């Protein structure tokens, strides 16, 4: 079996504990307005024009985005960094895109890494059939799980899908004993108003579970916005400002009220 990957990041330190290798899997059922990996949205290999500038000269070329790998090839790549993983308590993370969109390949790859004693993490938006969650639960040491908004209508407006299945899967993973880091993207005009923030805090409080390791607050940024034109996608967040450091510190204090450890960034 082969899986479609659009990027492999070695020495990653923001995708789970320790030093990790992160595999970015292509294809996502969501279309979040602020996505900083638009190259991961479509589940197909894409040919896009790339422009490089040196001084006042432009050089154009065609870039292929996406490549098929076997799980054995991913293991070979991961094992190159085994010393760093072991010394730092790291491992591998499957991100995207949405890894569960390629559930069969994801399961096969997780199995291979687990057999080799490597810590595994899955970074997911949670929009998936429960059967796919079941298939990877025993093989996933840690879920990095996005909670974006609690109103299904607004969630659909900004991401393209409702949140009912996401919330259901979040609770299901915790019920089944899955270890979770909750990730909340802080998005201006979407979920940074007092009402929604209070609702998110109360939701996390009411779903208190010892398997929640911490809450990560991910401040909105414009990194990746320049990619949209290349992929013929509209960027809808042009008028949004990045939250200040002071604002993020306020939110860290606010969410500490859940009783969980809170971190700014991944």
Secondary structure, DSSP 8 states (H G I E B T S, - for coil): -EEEEEEEEEEESSSSSSSEEEEEES--S---TT-S-GGGSSSS-EEEEEEEEETTEEEEEEEEE-EEEEHHHHHHHHHTTHHHHHHHT-EEEEEES-GGGGHHHHHHHHHHHHHTT-EEEEEE---S-HHHHHHHHTT-SEEEEE---S-HHHHHHHHSS-SHHHHHHHHHHHHTT--EEEEEEE-TTTT-SHHHHHHHHHHHHHT--TTEEEEEEEE---TTTTHHHHTT-----TT-----HHHHHHHHHHHGGGSS-EEE--
